Amino acid sequence: MRIFVTGATGFLGTAIVNELIHAGHQVLGLTRSEEGAQLLTSRGVDVHFGDIEDLESLRRGVEQSDGVIHTAFNHDFSTFVANCEADRQAVEAMGSVLKGSTRPFVMTSVAALGAKGPGQVATEKTFNLDSPIVRRISELEADKLVKEGVHVSVVRLPQVHDTLKQGLITYLISMAREKGVSAYVGQGDKRWAAVHLSDCARLYVLALERNSAGSRYNAVAEEGVSHKQIAEAIALGLNVPLESIDSESANSHFSWLAPFMSSDMSASSTITQKLLEWSPTGPDLISDLQQMDYR
């Protein structure tokens, strides 16, 4: 198939493009820049100029394709709510082109939306409509599209990692470097689910090829890694002290990351592994944190 990939030059999108090509698919990659176009061309990818906020460019990309994988997202957390609305509009725009066809559309969400409540392990069977996570609006849009006959499925992400990036943990590393201390809150027993980049990319392709409308998949290899374990690995890598911070001091220390540091974002992928015959084989999160270059 010829697959339109948004975020094709990004951290996750690059790995997905490689997996698609390895699986024999052609790729049409979205990019905003000439630099991105050159990168895509060098990898044998057809170039589509546009932007996730240029909805007409997204529609044109879908029109030229046999399927869609949507990974692009603006990760500027200072405008997070607006970014989530932009993502919802992107899903709506691309889905509108797919009505009346069976072409697969795989979109991206977050694993924590599958938790029934605080401290609960997220599963594929749950969609918590009361979750404070604003990205729920994109999943709501996907549900609407499914009812309109679009073959949408959702891949929910935990902390996606390799030795270069690790999701929210990348920001924790920067913060620890700046403050000279690697911190966690309280006992550090809150947990975050994780998956290696290579396993995550492979899952997207499996979800695309399965083309099961309305399905939700958790791209999770590790159900939960504790904040204390993460902080310990960062402290060792940066050669800085390890410190427990009380909840009252969390906001001032962690800034915008504070709500995440008080949240347990553990998740299961038992259903996903069975449905897609997907078995994660990549390095675990702590191994990648131990192997990365902290200079």
C-alpha positions as CSV (number, residue, x, y, z in Angstrom):
1,M,0.0,0.0,0.0
2,R,0.9,3.7,-0.3
3,I,0.7,5.1,3.2
4,F,0.5,8.7,4.1
5,V,2.5,9.4,7.3
6,T,2.2,12.6,9.3
7,G,5.2,13.3,11.5
8,A,7.3,11.3,9.0
9,T,10.5,13.1,9.9
10,G,10.0,12.9,13.7
11,F,11.3,10.6,16.4
12,L,8.5,8.0,16.1
13,G,7.5,8.7,12.5
14,T,11.0,8.0,11.2
15,A,11.0,4.6,12.8
16,I,7.5,3.9,11.4
17,V,8.6,4.9,7.9
18,N,11.5,2.4,8.1
19,E,9.1,-0.4,9.3
20,L,6.6,0.4,6.5
21,I,9.4,0.2,3.8
22,H,10.7,-3.0,5.3
23,A,7.2,-4.5,5.1
24,G,7.0,-3.6,1.4
25,H,4.8,-0.5,1.6
26,Q,5.4,2.8,-0.2
27,V,5.3,6.0,1.9
28,L,4.1,9.5,1.3
29,G,5.6,11.6,4.1
30,L,4.4,14.9,5.4
31,T,6.9,17.7,5.9
32,R,7.0,21.5,6.3
33,S,10.5,22.1,5.1
34,E,13.0,21.6,2.3
35,E,15.3,20.0,4.8
36,G,12.6,17.5,5.7
37,A,11.9,16.8,2.1
38,Q,15.6,16.1,1.4
39,L,15.7,13.7,4.3
40,L,12.6,11.8,3.1
41,T,13.8,11.7,-0.5
42,S,17.1,10.2,0.7
43,R,15.2,7.3,2.2
44,G,13.1,6.6,-0.8
45,V,10.0,8.4,0.6
46,D,7.6,10.5,-1.6
47,V,7.3,14.0,-0.2
48,H,4.1,15.8,0.6
49,F,4.4,19.4,1.7
50,G,2.1,20.6,4.4
51,D,1.4,21.0,8.1
52,I,-0.9,19.4,10.7
53,E,-2.6,22.8,11.1
54,D,-3.0,23.1,7.3
55,L,-6.1,20.9,7.1
56,E,-6.3,21.1,3.3
57,S,-2.8,19.8,2.9
58,L,-3.8,16.8,5.1
59,R,-6.8,16.1,3.0
60,R,-4.7,16.1,-0.2
61,G,-2.2,13.7,1.4
62,V,-5.0,11.3,2.3
63,E,-6.5,11.5,-1.2
64,Q,-3.2,10.3,-2.6
65,S,-2.9,7.3,-0.3
66,D,-4.2,3.8,0.4
67,G,-4.0,4.3,4.2
68,V,-2.9,6.8,6.9
69,I,-0.7,6.7,10.0
70,H,-1.0,9.9,12.0
71,T,1.8,10.6,14.5
72,A,2.4,14.3,14.2
73,F,1.7,16.4,17.3
74,N,2.9,19.8,18.6
75,H,4.7,19.0,21.9
76,D,4.9,22.6,23.1
77,F,3.3,22.1,26.5
78,S,2.8,25.8,27.0
79,T,0.0,25.6,24.4
80,F,-1.1,22.0,25.1
81,V,-4.8,22.5,25.1
82,A,-4.7,24.3,21.8
83,N,-2.4,21.6,20.4
84,C,-4.9,18.9,21.4
85,E,-7.7,20.7,19.6
86,A,-5.5,21.1,16.5
87,D,-4.9,17.3,16.6
88,R,-8.6,16.7,16.9
89,Q,-9.2,18.9,13.8
90,A,-6.5,17.0,11.9
91,V,-8.1,13.6,12.7
92,E,-11.5,15.0,11.6
93,A,-10.1,16.4,8.4
94,M,-8.2,13.2,7.4
95,G,-11.1,11.1,8.4
96,S,-13.5,13.1,6.2
97,V,-11.6,11.9,3.1
98,L,-11.8,8.3,4.1
99,K,-15.6,8.1,4.5
100,G,-17.1,5.5,2.2
101,S,-13.8,3.5,1.9
102,T,-12.1,0.7,3.9
103,R,-8.7,2.4,3.8
104,P,-7.0,2.1,7.2
105,F,-6.4,5.1,9.4
106,V,-4.2,4.6,12.4
107,M,-4.1,7.6,14.8
108,T,-2.2,8.3,18.0
109,S,-3.3,8.8,21.6
110,V,-1.9,8.2,25.1
111,A,-2.1,5.0,27.1
112,A,-3.2,6.7,30.3
113,L,-6.6,7.3,28.8
114,G,-7.3,3.6,29.4
115,A,-7.2,3.9,33.2
116,K,-10.6,3.8,34.9
117,G,-9.3,6.1,37.7
118,P,-6.2,7.3,39.6
119,G,-3.7,4.5,40.2
120,Q,-5.5,2.0,37.9
121,V,-3.6,0.2,35.2
122,A,-4.8,1.3,31.8
123,T,-6.2,-1.3,29.4
124,E,-7.4,-1.3,25.8
125,K,-11.0,-2.0,26.9
126,T,-11.3,1.3,28.8
127,F,-11.7,4.9,27.5
128,N,-12.0,7.2,30.4
129,L,-14.2,10.0,29.3
130,D,-13.7,11.8,32.6
131,S,-9.9,11.8,32.3
132,P,-8.2,15.2,32.7
133,I,-6.0,14.3,29.8
134,V,-7.1,16.7,27.0
135,R,-6.0,14.4,24.2
136,R,-9.2,12.4,24.9
137,I,-10.9,14.7,22.3
138,S,-9.0,13.1,19.5
139,E,-10.2,9.6,20.6
140,L,-13.7,11.0,20.8
141,E,-13.3,12.2,17.2
142,A,-12.1,8.8,16.2
143,D,-15.2,7.2,17.7
144,K,-17.4,9.6,15.8
145,L,-15.6,8.7,12.5
146,V,-16.0,4.9,13.2
147,K,-19.7,5.5,13.5
148,E,-19.6,7.2,10.1
149,G,-17.9,4.2,8.6
150,V,-14.3,5.2,8.7
151,H,-11.8,2.4,9.5
152,V,-10.0,4.2,12.4
153,S,-7.9,2.4,15.0
154,V,-6.0,4.0,17.9
155,V,-2.5,3.3,19.1
156,R,-2.0,4.5,22.6
157,L,1.5,5.5,23.6
158,P,3.4,5.2,27.0
159,Q,6.9,6.6,27.3
160,V,8.6,5.7,23.9
161,H,12.3,5.4,24.3
162,D,15.7,4.7,22.9
163,T,19.1,6.0,24.0
164,L,18.4,9.4,22.5
165,K,14.8,10.2,23.6
166,Q,12.5,8.9,26.3
167,G,9.2,10.8,26.2
168,L,8.6,12.9,29.3
169,I,11.8,11.5,30.8
170,T,13.8,13.5,28.3
171,Y,12.5,16.6,30.1
172,L,13.3,15.1,33.5
173,I,16.8,14.7,32.4
174,S,17.1,18.3,31.3
175,M,15.6,19.4,34.5
176,A,18.0,17.3,36.6
177,R,20.9,18.7,34.6
178,E,19.7,22.3,35.2
179,K,18.9,21.9,38.9
180,G,21.8,19.6,39.8
181,V,19.6,17.0,41.4
182,S,17.6,14.1,40.1
183,A,14.3,14.1,42.0
184,Y,11.1,12.1,42.5
185,V,8.0,12.8,44.6
186,G,7.5,11.1,47.9
187,Q,8.4,7.4,47.8
188,G,8.7,7.5,44.0
189,D,6.2,4.7,43.7
190,K,4.2,6.2,40.9
191,R,4.8,4.2,37.7
192,W,5.0,5.0,34.0
193,A,4.5,2.4,31.2
194,A,7.2,2.3,28.5
195,V,8.1,0.8,25.1
196,H,11.2,0.8,23.0
197,L,10.9,2.8,19.8
198,S,11.5,-0.2,17.5
199,D,8.7,-2.2,19.1
200,C,6.4,0.7,18.9
201,A,7.0,1.3,15.2
202,R,6.4,-2.3,14.4
203,L,3.1,-2.2,16.3
204,Y,1.8,0.7,14.1
205,V,2.4,-1.3,11.0
206,L,0.6,-4.3,12.4
207,A,-2.3,-2.1,13.4
208,L,-2.4,-0.7,9.9
209,E,-2.4,-4.1,8.2
210,R,-5.0,-5.5,10.5
211,N,-7.3,-2.6,9.7
212,S,-9.8,-3.2,12.5
213,A,-12.1,-0.2,12.8
214,G,-12.7,1.0,16.4
215,S,-9.8,-1.0,17.9
216,R,-7.5,0.4,20.5
217,Y,-4.0,-0.8,21.0
218,N,-1.6,-0.2,23.9
219,A,2.0,0.1,22.6
220,V,3.3,-1.1,26.0
221,A,6.3,-3.3,26.7
222,E,6.7,-2.5,30.4
223,E,3.5,-2.1,32.5
224,G,5.2,0.3,34.8
225,V,8.6,1.6,35.8
226,S,8.7,3.5,39.1
227,H,9.7,7.2,39.3
228,K,12.4,6.2,41.8
229,Q,14.0,3.8,39.4
230,I,13.9,6.4,36.7
231,A,15.4,9.1,38.9
232,E,18.1,6.7,40.1
233,A,19.2,6.0,36.5
234,I,19.2,9.7,35.7
235,A,21.2,10.5,38.9
236,L,23.8,7.9,37.9
237,G,24.0,9.1,34.4
238,L,24.4,12.8,35.2
239,N,26.5,12.1,38.4
240,V,24.1,14.2,40.5
241,P,22.4,13.6,43.9
242,L,19.2,11.6,44.1
243,E,16.5,13.4,46.2
244,S,12.9,12.8,47.3
245,I,10.7,15.8,47.2
246,D,7.5,16.2,49.1
247,S,4.2,16.8,47.3
248,E,4.0,20.4,48.5
249,S,7.3,21.2,46.8
250,A,6.6,19.3,43.6
251,N,5.0,22.2,41.7
252,S,7.9,24.6,42.3
253,H,10.5,21.9,41.5
254,F,8.9,20.2,38.4
255,S,7.0,23.2,37.0
256,W,4.7,22.0,34.2
257,L,5.8,18.4,34.7
258,A,4.4,18.3,38.3
259,P,1.0,16.9,37.3
260,F,2.7,14.1,35.5
261,M,5.0,13.4,38.5
262,S,1.9,12.9,40.7
263,S,0.3,10.5,38.2
264,D,0.5,6.8,37.9
265,M,0.5,6.0,34.2
266,S,0.9,2.3,34.2
267,A,-0.7,0.3,31.4
268,S,-1.2,-3.2,30.1
269,S,-0.9,-4.5,26.6
270,T,-2.2,-8.1,27.1
271,I,-5.0,-7.6,24.6
272,T,-2.8,-5.8,22.1
273,Q,-0.2,-8.6,22.1
274,K,-2.8,-11.2,21.6
275,L,-4.7,-9.4,18.8
276,L,-1.7,-8.3,16.8
277,E,0.6,-11.2,17.7
278,W,3.0,-8.5,18.9
279,S,5.8,-9.4,21.3
280,P,8.1,-6.5,22.4
281,T,11.8,-7.5,22.1
282,G,13.6,-4.1,22.4
283,P,15.7,-2.9,25.4
284,D,13.8,-1.9,28.5
285,L,13.6,1.8,29.7
286,I,16.3,1.6,32.4
287,S,18.7,-0.2,30.1
288,D,18.4,2.7,27.6
289,L,18.8,5.3,30.4
290,Q,22.0,3.4,31.4
291,Q,23.3,3.3,27.9
292,M,22.6,6.9,26.8
293,D,25.3,9.6,26.5
294,Y,24.5,12.3,29.1
295,R,27.2,14.7,27.9
